[in-house]
């Protein structure tokens, strides 16, 4: 009786051809996905990002242009007369009137006599961070301005006349007799906040500073002071004296 070992199963050959084609198909598929991403999807994403950026920039520019067109405060400076004193210096007789958007008188008109060739109007301005402006925030959507003083090249600023009350919100910003606490705090602590970066950041303030416009005025003309919502203060050329009727 012969010894017979266990039956051997036939060895199955490794499916090289199937593996090759499978790998090839997977590689081609992966390559196709990669190429589709790089050649189609990636440019599309870049285009969408660029469109979003342009739309955001367009909105910012539209907001800025809208603010440029809108005047937040305006005042009228009338040169009632000009004379020369004994020393030959010019003496200006001026009337300052704040106006509402319709051209009506706001508050009390004031008259001044100032000696000098050049008349200055000094202001304080508060500008807020751009995102508040772009979002038309009800408190910080536009710059705030205080008409501070009027003086000349011969009259020192501290010897000139004060216009708005220092340390208080201007009448045009006050809601009736009760200005909001936010504005009251900003004006009451103007220079403290202006020189304290953390406080300014917390309030959303981008800048707080003084600025002025001035000019050599001529008699019997009216000069309009315009403060735009961007914080820009401008002094256009004079017009004829056809302003609002004077208050009693």
C-alpha positions in Angstrom: 0.0 0.0 0.0 1.5 3.2 -1.1 1.6 6.4 1.0 -0.5 9.1 -0.7 -0.2 12.7 0.5 -3.2 15.1 0.7 -4.6 16.3 -2.5 -3.0 19.6 -3.6 -5.3 22.4 -4.8 -4.1 23.9 -8.1 -2.3 27.3 -7.6 -4.4 30.2 -8.9 -2.4 32.7 -10.9 -2.4 36.4 -9.7 -4.8 38.4 -11.9 -2.2 40.8 -13.2 -4.2 41.8 -16.1 -7.3 42.7 -14.0 -5.1 44.5 -11.5 -3.5 46.5 -14.2 -6.7 47.5 -15.9 -8.4 48.3 -12.5 -5.4 50.4 -11.5 -5.4 52.1 -14.8 -9.2 52.8 -14.6 -8.8 54.2 -11.0 -5.8 56.3 -12.1 -7.6 57.7 -15.1 -10.6 58.4 -12.9 -8.5 60.2 -10.3 -6.7 62.1 -12.9 -9.9 63.1 -14.6 -11.3 64.4 -11.2 -8.0 66.3 -10.6 -8.0 67.8 -14.1 -11.7 68.7 -13.8 -11.0 70.4 -10.5 -8.0 72.3 -11.8 -9.4 73.1 -15.2 -13.0 73.7 -14.4 -13.9 73.9 -10.7 -10.8 75.8 -9.5 -11.2 78.6 -12.1 -14.9 78.7 -11.2 -14.1 79.1 -7.5 -11.6 81.9 -8.3 -14.2 83.6 -10.5 -16.8 83.4 -7.8 -14.4 84.8 -5.2 -13.5 87.6 -7.5 -17.1 88.4 -8.3 -17.8 88.4 -4.5 -14.9 90.8 -3.9 -16.0 93.1 -6.7 -19.6 93.1 -5.4 -18.3 94.0 -2.0 -16.1 96.8 -3.4 -19.0 98.0 -5.5 -21.2 98.2 -2.4 -18.5 100.1 -0.5 -18.0 102.6 -3.3 -21.8 103.1 -3.7 -22.0 103.7 0.0 -19.2 106.2 -0.1 -20.7 108.0 -3.1 -24.0 108.2 -1.4 -22.3 109.7 1.7 -20.5 112.2 -0.5 -23.8 113.3 -1.9 -25.4 113.7 1.5 -24.5 116.7 3.7 -24.8 116.1 7.4 -24.4 119.6 8.6 -24.3 123.0 6.9 -23.9 126.6 8.0 -24.0 129.9 6.3 -21.4 132.6 6.9 -22.6 136.0 5.6 -20.2 138.9 5.2 -22.5 141.8 6.2 -19.7 144.4 5.7 -16.0 145.0 5.7 -14.2 148.1 6.9 -10.7 149.2 7.6 -9.6 150.4 11.1 -7.1 153.1 11.9 -4.2 150.7 11.4 -5.5 149.6 8.0 -6.6 146.1 9.2 -9.8 144.6 7.8 -12.7 144.4 10.2 -15.3 141.8 9.2 -18.9 142.0 10.3 -20.1 138.4 10.0 -23.3 136.5 10.6 -23.2 132.7 11.3 -26.3 130.6 10.7 -26.7 126.9 10.9 -29.2 125.5 8.3 -31.4 122.4 8.0 -31.5 120.4 4.8 -34.3 122.6 3.5 -32.3 125.8 4.1 -34.2 126.8 7.2 -32.5 128.4 10.2 -31.4 126.0 13.0 -31.0 127.6 16.4 -30.0 131.2 16.9 -28.1 133.3 14.4 -25.0 134.9 15.7 -23.1 138.0 14.6 -19.4 138.6 15.1 -16.8 141.3 14.5 -13.4 139.9 13.7 -10.3 141.7 12.5 -8.2 140.0 9.9 -7.8 139.1 6.2 -8.4 135.4 6.6 -11.4 133.9 8.4 -11.1 130.4 9.9 -13.9 128.0 11.1 -12.5 125.4 13.4 -14.3 122.1 13.9 -14.1 118.7 15.7 -14.9 115.6 13.8 -15.6 112.0 14.8 -15.2 109.3 12.1 -16.3 105.7 12.6 -14.9 102.4 11.3 -15.8 101.7 7.6 -18.0 98.7 8.3 -20.3 100.8 10.4 -20.6 103.3 7.6 -21.2 100.6 5.0 -23.9 98.9 7.1 -25.6 102.3 7.7 -25.4 101.8 11.4 -27.9 104.1 13.1 -25.4 105.4 15.6 -22.1 105.2 13.7 -23.2 105.2 10.0 -21.8 108.7 9.4 -19.2 111.1 10.7 -20.2 113.6 13.4 -19.0 117.2 13.4 -19.0 120.1 15.9 -18.6 123.7 14.7 -16.1 124.8 17.4 -14.7 128.3 16.8 -14.4 131.2 14.4 -11.2 133.3 14.4 -8.8 134.9 11.9 -5.1 135.3 11.1 -5.1 138.3 13.5 -7.3 136.8 16.2 -6.0 133.7 18.0 -8.2 130.6 18.2 -8.7 130.9 21.9 -9.6 134.6 21.5 -12.2 133.9 18.8 -15.9 133.0 19.2 -17.2 129.6 20.1 -20.0 128.2 18.0 -21.3 124.8 19.2 -21.1 124.2 22.9 -17.9 122.3 23.9 -18.4 118.9 25.5 -22.1 118.5 24.4 -23.7 117.0 21.3 -24.5 119.6 18.7 -28.1 120.5 18.4 -28.4 118.9 14.9 -27.5 115.5 16.4 -29.6 115.7 19.6 -32.9 113.9 19.5 -35.0 116.8 20.8 -33.8 117.7 24.3 -32.5 114.2 25.1 -29.4 113.3 23.0 -28.5 109.7 23.3 -25.9 108.6 25.9 -23.5 107.3 23.2 -23.1 110.8 21.6 -23.0 112.6 25.0 -20.1 110.3 26.1 -18.1 110.8 22.9 -18.3 114.6 23.0 -17.8 114.9 26.8 -14.6 112.8 26.6 -13.5 113.8 23.1 -9.8 114.3 23.7 -9.6 111.4 26.2 -11.0 109.0 23.7 -9.0 110.5 20.8 -5.8 109.7 22.7 -6.8 106.3 24.0 -6.8 103.6 21.3 -8.7 100.9 23.3 -11.5 103.3 24.2 -11.7 104.5 20.6 -11.8 100.9 19.3 -14.5 99.9 21.7 -16.6 102.8 20.5 -16.0 101.9 16.9 -14.2 105.2 16.3 -11.6 105.4 13.4 -10.5 109.0 14.1 -11.3 111.9 16.3 -9.5 115.2 15.5 -9.8 118.9 14.8 -9.9 120.4 11.3 -10.6 123.8 9.8 -11.4 125.6 6.6 -10.5 129.2 5.9 -10.7 131.8 3.2 -10.3 135.5 2.3 -13.9 136.6 2.4 -15.3 139.5 0.4 -18.2 141.8 1.5 -21.8 141.3 0.7 -21.3 137.6 -0.1 -22.5 134.4 1.5 -20.3 131.4 2.1 -21.7 127.9 2.7 -19.9 125.5 5.1 -20.7 121.9 4.2 -19.8 118.9 6.4 -20.4 115.6 4.5 -21.2 112.3 6.2 -17.7 111.1 5.3 -16.3 113.8 7.7 -15.1 116.1 4.8 -15.5 119.8 5.5 -15.7 122.1 2.4 -16.1 125.8 1.8 -17.5 126.3 -1.7 -17.3 129.6 -3.6 -19.5 132.5 -2.4 -23.0 133.3 -3.5 -25.2 136.3 -3.4 -27.0 137.0 -0.1 -30.2 135.1 -0.7 -30.2 133.0 2.4 -32.9 132.3 4.9 -34.7 135.1 6.6 -33.1 136.2 9.8 -34.5 135.1 13.1 -35.9 137.8 15.5 
